[in-house]
Structure formats: C-alpha cells, structure tokens
C-alpha cells in the first residue's frame, strides 16, 4: 500500500499541514524573518516586474555587441525618459481631469438623484423589477465616506509621515534590486542550485528555468495586451466625446492586467459616467468596450501570448475571484502568475518523480539480467 500514489500523496499533504501548524504555533520565532521578508518583498516584486519588462531591451542591445554596463545604463536611461515624458505630458492632463471630477462630484450626485427619480416615475412600467436600487443613498454614502477618509487622513498625520518614509525606502531599494537583476540574472539559477548535485540539481535547474519562462511569458504578454487595450479604449472614448477618457483609459490599462475580471471592473466606471453624461453615450461605451474585448481576445492575446500558460478560462476566473476574497485587489493582481508558477512546480515535480521511477525500474531490470 505504501507504494500507491494516493497513499504517498496523502502522506505529503498531512506532513505539509503539520509543518504549517507547527510554524503557526511558533510564529513568534519567525517574526523577525517575516518582518525582513515583508520589508523587501514589494521592492523585489517591483524590481522583478521591471526586469521582465525591460530585459528584452537589454537582450536586444547585447546582441548588438553592447557591453553589459552600456546595456544597463541604456535601460535606466530609457526608463528615466519614459518617466520624464509621463510627468511632463500625462500628469498635467491626469491632474486636470481628476480636479474636474472632484469639482463635479456634487453635480454628479444631483444627476444621479435625477436619474433615480426618473426611474421611480417610470416604475409602473417596470413592475417586474425584482429589486430596488437606492441610488440616492449610494451617492450620499459615497460623499459621506469621502469626508470620513479626508478626516482620517488629517487625523493620522503620523501614519502618513511613517508611510512616506516607507515609500522613500522602497524607492531606494527598487533600483538597487533592479540593477542587480539586470547585472547578474544569468548567475541566479546556477548559484541557487550550486549546493546540490546529481539528478536533484538537474531537477532544480529545470524547475527554476521553467518558472522563469512562465513569469516572463505572463508579465511581458499581459502588460503588452493591457497597454494595447488601454490605448484602444482611450481612442474610442475620446472619439465619442466621453468625459475623463484619459483617466478611464489608464484605469482600463491597469485593471486589464487581471484576466477576464479586470475588463468588467474597468467597464463599470466608464458605464456609470456615460450614463450620467448621456444615456445614448452608455450604448456607445458598451459597443466600444465590446469591440475592444473582441479585438483583444481574438487578435491581440492569441498573437502575443498564445497558449503559453495553458490556463482554462474557468480556472482563471475561479482563481482570481478566490484570491480577491482572500487578499483583496493585490491578491487578484498576483493570482494568475502565482497559480501559473505553482502549476509549473507541480508539473516539474511530477515529471521528476516519473523519470526517477523509470530510472529505478531500468536499474532493477539491468541488475536482474
């Protein structure tokens, strides 16, 4: 019975749960380690994201015989130029639209109330509506919550200062980690597997390279797809005259990083603003969003990402929703790459186990003969 796969899997699960329980019981011992990990986690995460986004530029330059120092300097220079252009061109436009939106919040609330009253006057024609939406209450609650947030910000000045210090520390650490990722990325995996030998070393090497390819495929592909989709939506919203088109396009660019769920999250504010501006505008926004999603799903994604991750859409939706309930919006952002990495690890472990089993059978047969 001990040779059965189900028995070995059950033992592995039980041992994993026992280890987790023991770690929880003695978590005070691991608190300093946890503090260090949480301190460097975000800088390493952002540094890794920048590395995967810009590594193709570095590879392109080095294929043209550029030295490593020149390629790194060029990448940093390109990032600096992009940030400068963003600050000079987009930031004033974004600030203006945000200020306009803030100034118009009371008027938007009144328009929401008018829309609500219009719906109520037409209630006799829609007797089959199974629910009652309290839009007035929602608008008032939104304003009340905004006031509470402002009061909390003013009352928690110390927290703001400490948070500012943390942000400054992060800004310092991100370029530090990012620089060494660009400089020594070929050495990471060989150095990580150096203490091991034999088949275990080969297994760990293949595993880490597969994880690297998985992360590279997802990050580079998803960011490119999201950028193209954000530009398409911005152009479409601008052509139909939708207010705050730039803000909505940037929001779509950011939210579309979350597969399947992100586009719907980006469509919601655009639909609400279009409905307030003009009910006909809502139809145009819906059509533009539908066309953009069809272009993305049928042309952009298949050509850029293909089927590299081999994730079923239903699996993606379940993983994203579960991660959102567990860890909020950040969980939704990292859900799919985390799932893809875990899937890659499990596949490699299974392949390693099968190869080890075949090698043992071959060795036994050769010794018998």
C-alpha positions in Angstrom: 0.0 0.0 0.0 2.9 2.4 0.7 3.8 2.2 -3.0 0.5 3.6 -4.1 0.4 7.1 -5.5 -2.7 8.1 -3.4 -1.1 7.0 -0.2 2.1 8.9 -0.9 0.1 12.0 -1.9 -1.9 11.7 1.3 1.2 11.5 3.5 2.7 14.5 1.7 -0.5 16.6 2.3 -0.6 15.6 6.0 3.1 16.4 6.5 2.6 19.8 4.8 -0.3 20.6 7.1 1.6 19.5 10.2 4.5 21.8 9.2 2.2 24.7 8.6 0.5 24.1 12.0 3.9 24.0 13.8 5.0 27.2 12.1 1.8 28.9 13.2 2.3 27.7 16.8 5.9 29.1 17.0 5.3 32.1 14.8 7.0 34.4 17.3 10.3 32.8 16.5 9.8 33.6 12.8 8.6 37.1 13.4 12.0 38.8 12.6 12.3 36.8 9.4 8.8 37.6 8.4 9.5 41.3 9.0 12.6 41.2 6.8 10.7 39.4 4.1 7.8 41.8 4.1 10.2 44.7 4.0 12.0 43.6 0.8 9.0 41.7 -0.8 7.5 44.7 -2.5 10.8 46.2 -3.8 11.9 42.8 -5.1 8.4 42.3 -6.7 8.5 45.7 -8.5 12.2 45.2 -9.4 11.4 41.8 -10.9 8.5 43.3 -12.8 10.7 46.0 -14.2 13.3 43.4 -15.1 10.9 41.2 -17.0 9.5 44.2 -18.8 12.9 45.7 -19.8 15.0 42.5 -20.2 14.1 42.2 -23.9 15.6 45.7 -24.5 18.8 44.6 -22.7 19.0 41.4 -24.7 18.5 43.3 -27.9 21.4 45.7 -27.1 23.7 42.9 -26.0 23.0 41.0 -29.2 24.4 44.1 -31.0 27.7 43.7 -29.0 26.8 46.3 -26.4 28.7 45.7 -23.1 26.6 44.8 -20.0 27.3 48.2 -18.4 26.2 50.0 -21.5 23.0 47.9 -21.8 22.1 48.5 -18.1 22.8 52.3 -18.5 20.7 52.4 -21.6 17.8 50.6 -19.9 17.9 53.0 -16.9 18.1 56.0 -19.3 15.0 54.7 -21.3 13.1 54.4 -18.0 14.1 57.9 -17.0 13.0 59.3 -20.3 9.6 57.5 -20.1 9.1 58.8 -16.5 10.0 62.3 -17.5 7.7 62.3 -20.5 4.9 60.8 -18.3 5.4 63.6 -15.8 5.6 66.4 -18.4 2.8 65.3 -20.7 0.3 62.9 -18.9 0.5 64.0 -15.3 -0.9 67.6 -16.0 -3.7 66.1 -18.1 -4.5 63.5 -15.4 -4.4 66.1 -12.6 -6.7 68.3 -14.6 -9.2 65.5 -15.1 -9.1 64.4 -11.5 -9.6 68.0 -10.3 -12.5 68.4 -12.7 -14.0 65.2 -11.5 -13.6 66.2 -7.8 -15.2 69.6 -8.5 -18.1 67.9 -10.3 -18.9 65.4 -7.6 -21.8 67.4 -6.1 -23.3 67.8 -9.6 -22.8 64.2 -10.4 -24.6 63.3 -7.2 -27.5 65.6 -8.3 -27.6 63.9 -11.7 -27.6 60.5 -10.0 -30.6 61.7 -7.9 -32.4 63.0 -11.1 -31.7 59.6 -12.8 -33.1 57.8 -9.7 -36.2 60.0 -9.7 -36.7 59.4 -13.4 -36.5 55.6 -12.8 -39.0 56.0 -10.0 -41.5 57.8 -12.2 -41.3 55.0 -14.7 -41.7 52.4 -12.0 -45.2 51.5 -13.0 -43.9 50.4 -16.4 -41.3 48.1 -14.9 -43.4 46.3 -12.3 -41.4 43.1 -12.9 -38.2 44.6 -11.5 -37.1 42.2 -8.7 -35.0 44.7 -6.8 -34.9 48.3 -5.7 -31.7 50.2 -6.1 -31.2 53.1 -3.7 -29.0 55.2 -5.9 -29.7 58.3 -3.7 -28.5 56.5 -0.7 -25.4 55.2 -2.6 -24.5 58.7 -3.7 -24.9 60.2 -0.3 -23.0 57.3 1.3 -20.1 57.9 -1.2 -19.9 61.5 -0.2 -20.0 60.7 3.5 -17.3 58.1 3.1 -15.1 60.6 1.2 -15.5 63.0 4.1 -14.5 60.3 6.6 -11.5 59.4 4.5 -10.4 63.0 4.4 -10.8 63.4 8.2 -8.9 60.2 8.8 -6.0 61.4 6.6 -5.8 64.7 8.5 -6.1 62.9 11.9 -3.4 60.4 11.1 -0.5 62.7 10.2 2.0 60.4 12.0 0.9 57.4 9.9 1.2 59.5 6.8 4.8 60.5 7.7 5.8 56.9 8.5 4.2 55.8 5.3 6.2 58.4 3.4 9.4 57.1 5.0 8.4 53.6 3.9 7.8 54.8 0.3 11.1 56.6 0.2 12.9 53.4 1.4 11.1 51.5 -1.2 12.1 54.0 -3.9 15.7 53.5 -2.8 15.5 49.7 -2.7 13.7 49.1 -6.0 16.6 50.5 -8.3 19.1 48.5 -6.1 17.4 45.2 -6.7 16.6 46.0 -10.2 20.2 46.9 -11.0 21.5 43.5 -9.8 18.8 41.7 -11.6 19.9 43.2 -14.8 23.6 42.7 -14.0 23.6 39.2 -12.7 20.4 37.5 -13.9 22.3 34.7 -15.6 24.0 33.8 -12.3 20.9 33.5 -10.1 19.9 29.9 -11.1 23.4 28.4 -11.2 24.2 29.9 -7.8 20.9 28.7 -6.3 21.5 25.1 -7.4 25.2 25.1 -6.7 24.9 23.3 -3.2 23.1 20.3 -4.9 24.4 17.6 -7.2 23.2 14.8 -9.4 19.6 14.4 -10.6 18.3 16.8 -7.8 20.5 19.6 -9.2 19.2 18.9 -12.7 15.6 18.8 -11.5 16.0 22.2 -9.6 17.7 23.8 -12.6 14.9 22.7 -15.0 12.3 23.8 -12.4 13.8 27.3 -12.0 14.2 27.9 -15.7 10.6 26.8 -16.3 9.4 29.2 -13.5 11.4 31.9 -15.2 9.8 31.2 -18.6 6.3 31.1 -17.0 6.7 34.5 -15.3 8.4 36.0 -18.4 5.5 34.9 -20.7 2.8 36.2 -18.4 4.3 39.5 -17.4 5.6 40.6 -20.8 2.5 39.3 -22.6 -0.1 40.6 -20.2 1.4 44.1 -19.9 1.6 44.4 -23.7 -2.0 43.2 -24.1 -3.2 45.6 -21.4 -1.3 48.5 -22.9 -2.8 48.0 -26.3 -6.3 47.5 -24.9 -6.0 50.7 -22.8 -4.9 52.7 -25.9 -7.8 51.3 -27.9 -10.3 52.2 -25.2 -8.8 55.7 -24.8 -9.1 56.4 -28.5 -12.6 55.1 -28.6 -13.8 57.1 -25.6 -12.2 60.2 -27.0 -13.9 59.8 -30.4 -17.3 59.6 -28.9 -16.6 62.5 -26.6 -16.8 60.7 -23.2 -15.5 62.8 -20.4 -12.5 61.7 -18.4 -11.4 59.4 -21.3 -7.7 59.5 -20.3 -8.5 58.5 -16.7 -10.7 55.7 -17.9 -8.1 54.5 -20.4 -5.4 54.4 -17.8 -7.7 52.6 -15.4 -8.5 50.1 -18.1 -4.8 49.6 -18.8 -4.2 48.9 -15.1 -7.2 46.7 -14.4 -6.9 44.6 -17.6 -3.7 43.1 -16.1 -6.3 40.9 -14.2 -7.5 38.4 -16.8 -11.3 38.1 -17.5 -12.4 40.0 -14.4 -10.3 43.2 -15.0 -12.2 44.3 -18.1 -15.5 44.2 -16.3 -14.0 46.2 -13.4 -12.8 48.8 -15.9 -16.1 48.9 -17.8 -18.2 49.8 -14.7 -16.9 53.3 -14.0 -17.0 54.1 -17.7 -20.6 52.9 -18.0 -21.7 55.0 -14.9 -20.1 58.2 -16.2 -21.5 57.6 -19.7 -25.0 57.1 -18.2 -24.8 60.3 -16.3 -23.4 62.3 -19.2 -25.9 61.0 -21.8 -27.9 57.7 -21.8 -27.0 57.3 -25.5 -23.4 57.6 -24.5 -23.8 54.4 -22.5 -24.7 52.5 -25.6 -21.6 53.8 -27.4 -19.3 52.9 -24.4 -20.8 49.4 -24.3 -20.2 49.0 -28.1 -16.6 50.3 -27.9 -15.8 48.0 -24.9 -17.3 45.0 -26.7 -15.3 45.7 -29.9 -12.1 46.2 -27.9 -12.7 43.0 -26.0 -13.3 41.1 -29.2 -10.1 42.5 -30.8 -8.2 41.7 -27.6 -9.4 38.1 -27.3 -9.3 37.1 -31.0 -6.4 39.1 -32.3 -4.1 40.6 -29.7 -3.9 37.9 -27.0 -3.5 34.9 -29.4 -0.7 36.6 -31.3 1.2 38.0 -28.2 0.6 35.4 -25.5 -0.7 32.4 -27.5 -1.3 29.4 -25.2 2.0 29.6 -23.3 0.4 29.3 -19.9 -2.3 26.8 -21.0 -4.8 28.1 -18.4 -8.5 27.3 -18.8 -10.8 30.4 -18.7 -12.9 28.9 -15.9 -9.8 28.2 -13.9 -8.6 31.8 -14.3 -12.0 33.2 -13.1 -12.1 30.9 -10.1 -8.5 31.6 -9.1 -9.0 35.4 -9.5 -12.2 35.5 -7.5 -10.9 33.3 -4.7 -7.7 35.4 -4.5 -9.8 38.6 -4.3 -11.8 37.2 -1.4 -8.6 36.1 0.4 -6.2 39.0 -0.3 -8.3 41.8 -1.9 -7.2 43.6 -5.0 -3.5 42.8 -4.6 -4.4 39.1 -4.5 -6.3 39.5 -7.8 -3.2 41.1 -9.4 -0.8 38.3 -8.4 -3.3 35.4 -8.5 -2.7 34.2 -12.1 1.1 34.4 -12.1 1.2 32.7 -8.7 -1.1 29.9 -9.9 0.9 29.5 -13.1 4.1 29.2 -11.0 2.6 26.7 -8.6 1.3 24.7 -11.6 4.8 24.7 -13.2 6.3 23.5 -9.9 3.8 20.6 -9.6 4.3 19.6 -13.2 8.1 19.5 -12.7 7.8 17.5 -9.5 5.5 15.0 -11.2 7.9 14.7 -14.2 10.9 14.3 -11.9 9.1 11.6 -10.0 8.1 9.8 -13.1 11.7 10.0 -14.5 13.1 8.8 -11.2 10.7 5.9 -11.1 11.6 4.9 -14.7 15.3 5.1 -13.9 14.9 2.9 -10.8 12.9 0.3 -12.8 15.6 0.3 -15.5 18.3 -0.1 -12.9 16.5 -3.0 -11.3 15.9 -4.8 -14.6 19.6 -4.3 -15.6 20.8 -5.8 -12.3 18.4 -8.8 -12.6 19.7 -9.5 -16.1 
